Amino acid sequence: MKTLREYIDIIREAETLDRERVTQKQEVPLHVPGGATVVVLNDHVTPFEVAVEAVMAGTALAKDEAIRRMMKAHTQGWAAVAAYANRDVAETVADKIMRHAQQNTHYDHYRRLTGHTGPWPLHAEVMDAEQ
């Protein structure tokens, strides 16, 4: 009879035949030569949590990495969140980030603290790699 540890080792080594193996989210590059970089700008209205969720929704970043990059935007005024070889893709991602923030209602309880009544004004821009 096999021990529990032996069964765990067998499962870890087994291939998944009906679907691709699930892996950790990969690092999203901050610079692609000849490409475009999505940059998020800090503002004094959008809650930090909204910015993190928006970046996660627009990119393939894991939560820890999105928090790290948004903390850089919070302290330095802006942060690169992802880079793409194609400017059209980068513009789509930037738009997705801004739309997610504007439509996010999970943090409406912050509105009374900020006095802000409209959609969250998180702004993402696209910079060419040469800039």
C-alpha positions as CSV (number, residue, x, y, z in Angstrom):
1,M,0.0,0.0,0.0
2,K,1.3,3.5,-0.9
3,T,1.6,6.4,1.4
4,L,-0.2,9.6,1.0
5,R,3.1,11.3,0.0
6,E,3.5,8.8,-2.8
7,Y,0.0,9.5,-4.1
8,I,0.7,13.2,-4.0
9,D,3.9,12.7,-6.0
10,I,2.1,10.6,-8.6
11,I,-0.6,13.3,-9.0
12,R,2.0,16.1,-9.4
13,E,3.9,14.2,-12.1
14,A,0.8,13.1,-14.0
15,E,-0.1,14.8,-17.2
16,T,-3.5,16.5,-17.7
17,L,-4.9,14.9,-20.8
18,D,-8.2,16.7,-21.2
19,R,-6.9,20.2,-20.9
20,E,-3.8,22.3,-20.7
21,R,-1.9,22.3,-17.4
22,V,-2.8,25.4,-15.3
23,T,0.3,27.5,-14.6
24,Q,1.0,30.7,-12.8
25,K,0.3,33.9,-14.6
26,Q,3.4,35.0,-16.4
27,E,5.2,38.3,-16.0
28,V,3.9,41.0,-18.3
29,P,6.8,42.8,-19.9
30,L,7.3,46.5,-19.3
31,H,9.2,47.2,-22.6
32,V,8.9,45.6,-26.0
33,P,11.4,47.1,-28.6
34,G,9.4,48.8,-31.3
35,G,6.2,48.3,-29.4
36,A,3.9,50.3,-27.1
37,T,3.7,50.5,-23.3
38,V,0.5,51.0,-21.3
39,V,1.0,53.5,-18.5
40,V,-1.4,54.2,-15.6
41,L,-1.4,57.7,-14.1
42,N,-2.1,58.4,-10.5
43,D,-5.0,60.6,-9.5
44,H,-6.3,61.7,-6.1
45,V,-9.8,60.4,-6.5
46,T,-9.7,56.7,-7.7
47,P,-9.3,54.3,-4.8
48,F,-6.2,52.1,-4.9
49,E,-8.3,48.9,-4.9
50,V,-10.2,50.1,-8.0
51,A,-6.9,50.8,-9.8
52,V,-5.5,47.4,-8.9
53,E,-8.7,45.6,-10.1
54,A,-8.8,47.5,-13.3
55,V,-5.1,46.7,-14.1
56,M,-5.8,43.0,-13.3
57,A,-8.9,43.1,-15.6
58,G,-7.0,44.7,-18.5
59,T,-3.8,42.8,-18.3
60,A,-2.7,39.3,-17.3
61,L,-1.1,40.5,-14.1
62,A,-1.5,38.6,-10.9
63,K,-2.8,40.5,-7.9
64,D,0.6,40.9,-6.2
65,E,2.2,42.3,-9.3
66,A,-0.7,44.6,-10.0
67,I,-0.4,45.9,-6.4
68,R,3.3,46.5,-6.8
69,R,2.9,48.4,-10.1
70,M,0.0,50.5,-8.8
71,M,2.1,51.3,-5.6
72,K,4.7,52.7,-8.0
73,A,2.1,54.8,-9.7
74,H,0.8,56.0,-6.3
75,T,4.3,57.1,-5.2
76,Q,5.8,58.3,-8.5
77,G,2.7,59.6,-10.3
78,W,2.7,57.0,-13.0
79,A,3.7,53.4,-13.7
80,A,4.1,51.2,-16.7
81,V,1.8,48.2,-16.4
82,A,2.3,46.2,-19.6
83,A,4.0,46.4,-23.0
84,Y,2.9,45.0,-26.3
85,A,4.4,44.6,-29.8
86,N,1.4,46.2,-31.4
87,R,0.1,49.7,-30.5
88,D,-3.5,48.7,-31.3
89,V,-3.3,46.0,-28.7
90,A,-1.9,48.4,-26.1
91,E,-4.6,50.9,-26.8
92,T,-7.3,48.2,-26.4
93,V,-5.7,47.2,-23.0
94,A,-5.6,50.9,-21.9
95,D,-9.2,51.4,-22.8
96,K,-10.2,48.1,-21.0
97,I,-8.4,49.4,-17.8
98,M,-10.2,52.7,-17.9
99,R,-13.6,51.2,-18.6
100,H,-13.2,48.7,-15.8
101,A,-12.4,51.5,-13.4
102,Q,-15.3,53.7,-14.6
103,Q,-17.8,50.8,-14.3
104,N,-16.6,49.5,-10.9
105,T,-19.3,49.9,-8.3
106,H,-17.6,47.6,-5.6
107,Y,-16.1,50.6,-3.9
108,D,-18.9,53.2,-4.0
109,H,-18.6,53.6,-0.2
110,Y,-15.5,55.6,-0.9
111,R,-17.5,58.2,-2.8
112,R,-18.7,59.9,0.4
113,L,-15.1,60.2,1.6
114,T,-13.8,61.7,-1.6
115,G,-16.9,63.8,-2.6
116,H,-16.6,62.3,-6.1
117,T,-20.0,61.4,-7.7
118,G,-19.0,60.5,-11.3
119,P,-17.2,57.4,-12.6
120,W,-13.7,56.7,-11.2
121,P,-11.3,58.8,-13.4
122,L,-8.4,56.3,-13.6
123,H,-6.4,57.2,-16.7
124,A,-4.2,54.9,-18.8
125,E,-2.1,56.1,-21.7
126,V,-0.1,54.4,-24.4
127,M,3.5,55.4,-25.0
128,D,5.6,54.2,-28.0
129,A,8.7,52.3,-27.0
130,E,10.9,55.0,-28.5
131,Q,9.6,57.6,-25.9
